[in-house]
Amino acid sequence: MVTKSGILINVGCGATPTPGWLNFDNSFSVRLARWPGINAMLAGTLFLGPQSADLVAMARSGNIRFANAAARIPCARGTARAVYSSHMIEHLDRGEARAFLAEVRQVLRPGGIVRLAAPDLSRLIADYVATGDADGFVAGTHMGLDRPAGLRARARWALVGPRHHLWMYDGDSLLRLLAEAGFADGVVLPPGSTKIADPGQLDLHERAAESVYAEAVRPLHACRPHAAHHRHGSRQVRLAAPRELRAARPRPAARRPLPGAEPAAPPPGDRAAGGAVPALGRPAPHRRLDGAVRQPA
């Protein structure tokens, strides 16, 4: 959607593009949409099943465009008033996630909003604590993936790449990631709630049973990172500034002499004439080149 106040962007839309928004996805099917002949050759094969064929048709109709958002979101800088991404960031490794949010910050106008929806790790943990089902917990993270068996499966893996999760988040970790990327006023919201003005047909309940929703704002003015407070439901989350993190690092403990060891002698320059160690707070006497000792005034 292009308005006077800016465009609306949906990144990683999959097969559910948002009407009125610019929809991007990096799937193999969207990439294939540019070559109809190859689509016909691969239709019905392991590489292009019925669901993938439907995604190709959507992309060819112009509803979905290809973009590798961790490298570049193909929109002019500072033109978007909102960027939405649902269940995409968990498919990125940590470096890719930071690169993606840097791109989001570039395309957003100052004051623009980023909205992220991701699988809620805290829900999976709560279910595990309640049931003790370790297999169900690991399966629910989608971070484990069977190795491809057979030539065609390995070829698809090489061509399409893995589609499992590479990282997991809860509300606090999403807010921390957004703050580290330079966003402000981060907040975890319940399903159906948003700070985006006039979101159009954006599904604010998308995958609500398994999701956590976080929003943050691109600041109006660039500023140095500082300690920030973010809302997570009814409680406030404080993210420490880099300076505070450095100050909190433990300092090395002073070395203690071994039992029975002689105390270390002070450096020669700290000894007064005759070998006595001067009292603290009093300057030591100085020995001249002719051997005479000059006492300080």
C-alpha positions in Angstrom: 0.0 0.0 0.0 1.4 3.4 -1.0 0.0 6.4 0.8 1.0 9.9 1.5 2.3 8.8 4.9 4.4 5.9 3.5 4.3 2.4 2.2 3.4 -0.8 4.1 5.7 -3.8 3.7 5.2 -7.5 4.6 8.5 -9.5 4.6 8.4 -13.3 4.5 4.7 -13.5 3.7 4.8 -17.0 2.3 1.4 -18.1 0.9 -0.5 -15.5 2.9 0.2 -12.0 1.4 -1.5 -9.1 2.9 -3.9 -7.2 0.5 -2.9 -3.6 0.1 0.7 -4.2 1.3 3.9 -4.8 -0.6 4.6 -8.5 0.0 8.1 -10.1 -0.3 9.3 -13.7 0.2 12.6 -15.4 -0.6 11.2 -18.9 -1.3 12.3 -21.0 -4.2 8.8 -20.9 -5.6 8.7 -17.1 -5.8 12.0 -17.1 -7.5 10.8 -19.6 -10.0 7.8 -17.4 -10.9 10.1 -15.5 -13.3 10.6 -18.6 -15.5 7.3 -20.1 -16.7 9.1 -22.8 -18.7 10.9 -24.1 -15.7 7.7 -24.1 -13.7 6.1 -26.4 -16.2 9.0 -28.8 -16.1 9.1 -29.0 -12.3 5.3 -29.1 -11.8 4.3 -32.2 -9.7 7.9 -33.1 -8.9 9.7 -33.1 -5.5 10.9 -29.7 -6.3 7.5 -28.1 -7.0 4.5 -29.7 -5.2 0.9 -28.4 -5.2 1.5 -25.8 -2.4 4.6 -24.5 -4.1 2.8 -24.3 -7.4 0.1 -22.2 -5.8 2.8 -19.9 -4.4 4.3 -19.6 -7.9 0.9 -18.5 -9.3 0.5 -15.9 -6.6 3.9 -14.5 -7.3 3.2 -14.4 -11.1 0.0 -12.4 -10.4 2.2 -9.7 -8.8 1.0 -10.2 -5.2 4.4 -11.5 -4.0 7.8 -10.3 -5.0 11.2 -12.0 -4.4 13.5 -10.4 -1.9 16.4 -11.7 0.3 15.6 -9.3 3.1 18.8 -10.2 5.1 20.7 -8.6 2.1 18.3 -6.0 0.8 14.7 -5.0 0.9 14.0 -3.5 -2.5 12.3 -0.3 -1.4 13.5 3.3 -1.3 15.1 4.3 2.0 12.9 6.1 4.5 9.6 5.4 2.6 7.8 2.8 4.8 5.6 3.7 7.7 5.4 0.0 8.8 7.2 -3.3 8.2 5.7 -6.5 9.3 7.3 -10.0 9.4 5.6 -13.1 10.6 7.4 -16.4 11.5 10.4 -15.5 9.3 13.0 -14.2 11.7 13.4 -17.6 13.4 14.6 -19.0 10.0 17.6 -16.6 10.1 20.8 -17.1 12.0 21.9 -14.4 14.4 24.0 -12.5 11.9 21.2 -12.6 9.3 18.6 -11.5 11.8 20.7 -8.4 12.7 21.3 -7.7 9.0 17.5 -8.0 8.3 16.7 -5.5 11.1 19.3 -3.1 9.8 17.5 -3.2 6.4 14.2 -2.7 8.1 15.6 0.4 9.8 16.8 1.7 6.5 13.5 1.5 4.7 11.4 2.8 7.6 10.8 6.5 7.9 11.6 8.1 11.2 8.8 7.2 13.5 7.9 4.1 11.5 7.0 0.8 13.2 8.4 -2.7 12.8 6.1 -5.5 13.9 7.5 -9.1 14.4 5.6 -12.2 15.0 7.6 -15.3 16.0 7.1 -18.7 17.7 7.0 -18.0 21.4 9.7 -20.1 23.1 8.3 -19.3 26.6 5.1 -21.2 25.6 7.0 -24.2 24.5 9.0 -24.2 27.8 5.8 -23.8 29.8 4.3 -26.8 28.0 7.4 -28.9 28.7 7.4 -28.0 32.4 3.7 -28.9 32.6 4.0 -32.2 30.6 7.6 -33.3 30.8 7.4 -34.2 27.2 11.0 -33.6 26.0 10.4 -35.0 22.5 7.4 -32.8 22.0 9.4 -29.8 23.2 12.2 -30.4 20.8 9.8 -31.1 17.9 8.0 -27.9 18.7 11.1 -25.8 18.2 11.5 -27.1 14.6 15.3 -26.8 15.1 15.9 -30.4 14.4 15.8 -31.7 10.9 16.3 -35.1 9.4 19.1 -35.5 7.0 17.9 -35.7 3.4 17.8 -39.3 2.2 18.1 -40.1 -1.5 19.5 -38.2 -4.4 16.4 -36.1 -5.1 16.1 -35.1 -1.5 19.7 -34.1 -1.3 19.4 -32.2 -4.6 16.4 -30.3 -3.2 18.3 -29.5 0.0 21.2 -28.1 -2.1 18.9 -26.1 -4.4 16.3 -24.8 -1.9 18.2 -25.0 1.4 17.0 -26.0 4.8 13.7 -24.6 6.0 14.0 -25.3 9.7 14.4 -22.8 12.6 17.8 -21.4 13.3 17.0 -19.5 16.5 14.1 -19.1 18.9 12.7 -16.1 20.8 10.5 -15.1 23.6 9.2 -11.6 24.2 12.2 -10.3 26.1 14.7 -11.6 23.6 12.8 -10.0 20.7 12.8 -6.6 22.5 16.5 -7.0 23.2 17.2 -7.8 19.5 15.2 -4.8 18.4 17.0 -2.4 20.9 20.4 -3.6 19.7 19.3 -2.9 16.1 18.6 0.8 17.1 14.9 0.7 17.6 13.1 2.3 20.5 9.9 2.0 22.5 9.7 -1.8 22.1 6.6 -3.4 23.4 5.2 -7.0 23.5 1.5 -6.9 22.5 -1.4 -9.3 22.7 -3.0 -10.7 19.6 -5.2 -8.2 17.8 -3.3 -5.1 19.2 -0.9 -2.9 17.2 0.6 0.6 17.3 0.5 0.8 13.5 -2.0 3.5 12.4 -4.5 2.1 9.8 -2.9 -1.3 9.2 -5.5 -2.2 6.6 -6.1 -5.9 6.2 -3.1 -7.0 8.2 -3.9 -10.1 10.2 -3.2 -9.1 13.8 -4.1 -12.6 15.0 -1.9 -14.5 12.7 -0.9 -17.8 14.3 -2.0 -16.4 17.7 -1.9 -19.8 19.4 1.8 -20.1 19.0 3.1 -16.6 18.5 4.6 -13.7 20.4 4.2 -10.2 18.9 6.7 -7.4 19.4 6.7 -3.9 17.9 9.3 -1.0 18.1 9.8 2.4 16.5 12.6 3.8 14.4 13.7 6.9 16.4 13.1 10.3 15.0 16.7 11.2 15.6 19.8 9.1 15.6 21.3 8.7 19.1 23.9 6.8 21.0 22.8 3.5 22.5 21.5 4.0 26.0 19.7 2.1 28.7 16.1 1.6 27.5 12.8 0.5 29.2 10.4 -1.6 27.2 6.9 -2.9 28.0 6.3 -6.6 28.1 2.7 -7.1 29.1 2.2 -5.7 32.5 5.9 -5.5 33.5 8.7 -3.3 32.3 11.9 -4.7 30.8 15.1 -2.6 31.2 17.9 -3.2 28.7 21.3 -2.1 29.9 23.4 0.3 27.9 26.8 -0.8 26.6 28.6 1.3 29.1 26.8 -0.4 32.0 27.5 -3.8 30.5 31.2 -2.9 30.4 31.1 -1.7 34.0 29.4 -4.9 35.1 32.2 -7.1 33.9 34.0 -8.8 36.8 37.5 -7.4 37.6 40.4 -9.8 38.1 40.9 -10.6 41.8 44.1 -9.5 43.6 46.7 -12.1 43.8 47.2 -13.6 47.3 50.7 -14.7 48.4 51.2 -18.4 48.9 51.4 -19.6 52.5 54.9 -19.2 53.9 56.1 -17.0 50.9 58.1 -13.9 51.5 56.2 -10.7 50.7 57.2 -9.2 47.4 59.8 -6.4 47.7 58.8 -3.0 46.3 60.6 -1.7 43.2 64.0 -0.1 43.9 62.7 3.4 43.1 60.2 3.1 46.0 62.9 2.5 48.7 64.4 5.4 50.6 68.1 5.6 51.5 69.1 2.8 53.9 66.5 0.4 52.4 63.5 1.7 54.5 60.2 1.9 52.7 58.7 5.4 53.0 55.4 5.8 54.7 52.3 6.1 52.5 51.5 9.7 51.5 55.0 10.9 52.1 57.4 11.5 49.1 60.5 9.3 49.1 64.0 11.0 49.4 66.0 11.2 46.1 69.6 10.1 45.7 71.8 12.4 43.6 74.5 11.2 41.2 77.3 12.1 43.7 75.7 9.8 46.3 74.2 12.5 48.5 70.6 12.2 49.6 68.3 15.1 49.1 65.2 15.1 51.4 62.0 16.5 50.0 60.8 19.8 51.5 
